[in-house]
Amino acid sequence: MGSVSMATPVQELATDGQDPSERYNYGGSGGGALNASVPLVEIPTVDVGSLISSPSAANHELQKLSLALSSWGCFQVVNHGMTDSFVDRVHEISKQFFDLPKEEKHRYIREPDSIEGYGTDMIVAENQTLDWIDRLYLTLNPPNQVQLKFWPEKPETFRETLQEYGVKLGELNQILLKAMAKSLDLEENCFLDQYGEGALMTARFNLYPPCPRPDQIIGVKPHADASALTFLLPDKEVGGLQFLKDNEWFTVPIIPHALLVNVGDQAEIMSNGVFKSPVHRVVTNSEKDRHSLAVFCIPSAGQEIKPDEGLISETRPALYRKVKDYVSIYFEYYQRGRRPIEAAML
């Protein structure tokens, strides 16, 4: 990746009342204001309880799932097995961490050339546009890659809550990967087998502080995810997430205690392009903090990812080459505003 440095945490810029530097001015909005009104879209909702119940109920949910992933590449998940009170606890540990004094948060600051820990954008290019976001990035699985030195000791419930959340999402990830295969009339374990047992699960706690120029400064640049699946717990009150479809941006509505799940590039490859890894972004606002938690479920670096043979035919040949360690190129591509899946296309 070459020489890498890290920008000052955005929360500190906002607290100190500093004017953002020119590096935060985003020039990729087509000339329009980033905070211009965009249409609200009803992302399909999938009931996980029905997905694993009677065949008739499951078939109805499978149809919704297939339609959601082939059109939008994402869906809202309800009845996911987590109580509202537990989801609220997950929300709360995020807010409590970012409310800690600067000195306490800096105990978990990222090390050079690493994404693990607390901080903001890595600067990898001289002309790179910076995002208006602070992050706490932690590995949840596999156990031998967990670096507890970056897991906050405050609030006291942080580690226990995050660990429990990771276990529950691991179970949900298996259910959904099986359902995705069944929705395409494939053997139900085919995507799960590619995903592998040594898969990586990472959590990214996000804080978007109030921004003085929401018309010009972006929270997260347009991108698609490098994962197989991404589970997002959005802010309960403050919106900002937008998805791109047919060259138009759409705002995602907030459903309290629901999770937003989107396909990542590696699931698009496995499905030979049937499922779409959606491009999305986050816009800022000038009034309120916005918190979210994204958990990425990523095949291990040694796992070979390729289009399932059941989705390849004379009329629909393989659209992607076999890939390994897809994430290794992802972050640099993202900071340079490019889509890494281009490198996998045949």
TORKEZA-21618 format. One record per residue: x, y, z of N, C-alpha, C in turn. Coordinates in steps of 0.1 Angstrom, whole numbers, plus 5000, padded with zeros to 4 digits. Example, Ala and Ser with C-alpha at 12.3 -4.5 7.8 and 13.67 -1.06 7.14 Angstrom:
<atoms>
513249435078512349555078513249675078512849785071513749895071512950005079
</atoms>
This chain:
<atoms>
500849885000500050005000500950125000502150115003503050235003502850315016503250445016503250525028501750555032501450535044500150555049500150645062499250745063499150815075497650825078497250885090495850885094495451025097494251065092493751205095493351215109493251345114492751365127491251325129490951255140489551215142488551335139487451305132486551405128485851465140485551375150484951425162485751535169487051525168487851625174487851755166487751745153487551865145486251935148485251855149483851915152483851975166484451905175484351965189485152095190486352095184487152215184486652335176485652305168485052405159486052445147486852355144487852375133487052375119487452455110486852445097487552325090486752245083487352125076488252175065489252105063490252135052489552105039490252155028489752125014489751975011490551895019490551755016489251685019488351755026486951695028485951735018486351825009485351864999485251754988484051694987483851584978483351634964484051594954483751644940483051544932482451434938481851324930480351324929479751434932478251434933477551484921478351504910477751544897477351694898477951764907477651904907476551944916475751854921474651884930475051884944474251944953474451934967474251794973475251754981475151614986473851594995473451705002472351695011470951725004470951734991469751754983468751634986467451664986466451554989466551444978466551324982466451204973465251124977464751044968463550964970463750854981462750834989462750724999462350594992463050484995462750364988462350254999461350174995460950075004461749945001462849935008463749815007462849695012462949585004462149465008462549415023461549365030461749325044461549165044462449105050462448955051462348915066461348825068461148775082461848645084462948655092463748535094463048415100462148455110461348345116460548265106459948335096459148265086460148185077461348245075462248175066462648035071462648015084463047885089461947805095460647845091459447775097458947685086457647685084456947585075457347615061457347505053457747525039456947635031455647645034454847745026455347885030455547905043455948045048457348065043458247965043459647985039459648015024458847955016458847975002458448124998457548175006457148315004458348405007459048385018460148465021461348445012461548325007462548304997462348384984461148384980460748464968461148614970460748664982461048804985462548824986463248734992464748744993465348744979464948654971465548644957465348774949464148824950463748954943464549064949464749074962465449184969466949184964467549064964468949054961469249074946468349034938468649054923468249194918467449264926467149404922467849504930467749504943468449604951469749554957469949424959471149374966471149394981469949424986469849445001468449425005468249405018466949385024466949415039465849455045465749465059465349335065465949305077465649175084464949205097463749135098463049145111462849005116462448995129462248865135463548785134464648855137465948795135466548725147465748705158466248625169466848705180466948835178467548925189466349015194466349025208465249105214465549255211464449335212464649475211465649535221465549485234466349535244467849505242468149385236469549355233470049445222469249465211469649555200469849695206469049735215469249865222470649875229470949765235472249755242473449775233473349715221474349725211474449875206473349935204473350075201474050155212473750125224474250205235475750195237476350075235477750065237478550155227477950165215478550245205478550395209477450445213477350585217478250605229478250515239479050535251480550535248480950455238482450465235482750595229482050645219482350765212482150885221481450875232481250985242482450985252483250885252484450885261485351005259486151045269487151155267488151115256488651215249489551185238490751095243491251125255492451045259492050895261490850865265490450725267490250665253489650725244489550675230490850645224491850735226493150725220493950605225493450545236494150415241493950305230493050325221492650225211492950265197493850365196494150425183494750325174494450335161495050245151496550255150497150145147498650145144498850175129500050225125500250255111500150125103499550145091499350035081498349925086497449965095496549875101495149935101494049855099492749915100492149885114492749805122492249765135492349885145491249905152491350005163490550135159490850235167490050365166490750465157489950535149490550645141489650685130490250745120489450785108490150745096489950815084490550765072492050745072492450635066493850615062494150705050495150775050495550855038496550785030496050735018496950655009497250724996496650844994496950914981496951064984497751144977497851284980496551354977495851314966494651384962493351314968493451234978492351154984491351244991490051234988489051294995488751225008488751295020488451235033486951225036486651115043485251105047485051165061483851215063483451275076482951165085483851085091483550975099484650935108484350885120485350825129484850675130485850585132485550445132486250375144485650275149486350175157486150045150487249985146487249865137487849755145487049645147487549535155487249395148488149305150487949165144487249085155486149015151485448925160485748775158486148745146486448605142487448605131488248495129488448385138489148425151489048345162489648385175491148415174491948355166493348375165493648515159492648585154492948715148492348825156491648795167491048895176492248965184492249095184493249175191492549245202492449185214491649245225492249375230493449405226494049535231493249655224492549625213491749735207490249735211489849635219488549625224488349715237487549815236487449905248487049835260487649885271487249835285486149915291485850035284484750115288483950145276482550135277481850095288482049955292481749915305482149785310481449675303480349705297479549595290479949575275480949665271481249665257481649525251482649465258483249345252482249225252481549215263480549105264479449125254478949245253477849275243478249245229479449295225479849275212480149135209480649055218480948915216479648845214478648875222477348805220476648845207476748965203476249015190476948945179478248925179478948855169478448705168478248635179477748505178476348495172475448585175474148585169474148615154475048705150475148735136475748625128476648545135477248435128476148325125475248315134474148215132473248275121472948405121472048465111472748455097474048475097474748465084474648325078474748225086474548085080473148065075472148115082470748095078470548165064471048285063470848365051471648315039472848265041473648205030472948085025472348005034471647885029470347925022469648025027468448065021468748125007469848205006470148254993470348154982471048044986471247924977469947864973469047834983467747774981466947864972467047994973466248084965466548074950467748024947468248004933468147854929467447774937467347624935468647554934469547604942470847544944470947454957471947364958472147294970472347394981471647384993471647485002472947525009473947435008475247465015476247515005475947534992476947564982477647704985476847804989477547934992478247925006477647855015478247835028479547765027479647665018480947585016481947675011481647765001482647854996483047955007482048005015482348095026483448045035483347905038484347845046484147855061484947775068484847765083485747875090486847915083487748005089487548145085486248175083485848315077486148425087486348545082486648665089485348735092485148775105484048865108484648995115484349105109484849235115483649325118483849405128482849505132483449645130482649735125483049875124481949965130482350015141481450115148481750255141480650315137480750445129480150565137480850675137480250795142480450905131479250965128479251075119478851205127479851285131479451405139478751505130478051605136477451715128478451775119478151805107479051845097478751995093479652085093479352225089478952245074479352145066479052165051478452035046477251995050476751875045476451875030476451995024476252005009477451965002478651965008479951945001480751835007480451785019481251695026480451565028481051455025480351325025480851245037479851165042480151075054480950955049480550885039481250775033481150785018482250775011482250784996481450664990480850674978480150564972481150444971480550324974481450204974480450084975480949974971480349844974481249764984480649664991481449605002482249484996483349455003484149344999483749205006482649215013482249095021481448995012480948885019479948805013478548875017478448895030477248965035477749075045476949185045477249295055475949315063476049315076474949345085475049485091474149565088474149705093473049725104473549775115472549825125472649985124471650045118471650185116471250265128471450395128471050485138469450475139468950475151467550455153466750585149467350695148466650825145467150895133468450895131469150985121469450905108468850945097469150875085470450935078470750875066471850925059472350825049471950695050472450585041471650595028472350585017471650595004472250484995471350424987471750324977471650374963472450334954472450374940471750264932470750304924470150214915469750294902470150234891469850304878470350444878471550464883472150604883471350704891470550654901469850754910469950704924470150804933470350774947468950764954468850664963467650654971467950644986467150704994467350695009466750575015467450505024466850385030466050425043464850385044464050415056464550345068464350395080464750335093463550255098463850125101462850035108463450005121462850055132463450035145463749885148464949855153465449725157465549625145465349665133465649585121467149595118467649495111468949505105468849515090469749595084469849605070470949515065470649425056471649325051471849355037473149365033473449375018474449275014474349245001475249154994476549224992477649154995478949214992479449154978480649204974481149164961481349014960481748954971482148804970480848724969479748764974478448694971477948724957478248834952477948864938478748764929479948744932480748654924480248514925479948464937479448334940478148314932477248414931476048404924476148424909477348444904477548474890476848594885476748694894476148824891474548824892473948714897472548724899472148814910472948804921472748894932473649014930473149134933473949254930474549314943475849334943476549404954476349554952475449614960475049754957476049864961476149964952476950084956476050164965476750214976475950294986476950394992476350494998477150605004476350655017477050745024476450805036476550955035475451025036475551175036475551225050475951345052476051405065474951505068474851545080473851655084474551745094473951865095474651965103474151975118473251885122472551905135472851795145472951665140472951555150474051455147474651395158475451275156474651165149475351085141474750965136475650845139475050745145475850625149475350505140476250415137475850285131476850185134476550055132477449945134477349855122478449845114478449745103479349625107478749505104479549385106479649315093480949285089481249225076481649085078480948995070481248855070481948815057483248785059484148775048484848645047484848575035485548445034487048465037487648365043489048375047489948395034491148455037492048495026492348375017492448255023492848135015491748065008490448115010489348055004489148094989488948004981488748034966487248064964487048184959485648224956485448234941484348174936484048164922482548144920482048174907480648144904480348004906479147974913478747834915478447774901478847644900478647584887477147564883476347564893474847554889474347684883475147784883474647914877475447944864476147844859476947864847476347774836476147834824475547754813476047814800475647754789476047804776475447944774474247964779473648094777474048194787474548154799475048244809476448194814477548224806478848184810479348244823480348204829480948264841481348404838480948494847481148644845482348684853482848594862483948634871485048524871486248564873487348464875487348424890488048314893488248274906489148374914488748404926489548504934489948444948491048494953491448464967491848594973491748604986492148724994491648854987490348854985489748964978489949094986489949084999489949205007491349275006492349205002493749265003493849384994493049394983493049504974491949604977491049564985489849644986490049784992490749805003490849935009491550035001492549994994493250094986492350134974491650034968490750064957489650164962489150134974488050224980488550364981489750384987490250524989490550594976490750514966491050574953489750584944488650554950487350564943487050464932487750354933487550244923486850124929486150044920485549924924486449804922486849734933487749624931487149504924485849494923485249384916485549384901485949504896486349514882487549414879488449394889489549314887489149164886487949134891487448994891486648954878486349054871485449034859486148974847485548884841486148824829485848904816
</atoms>
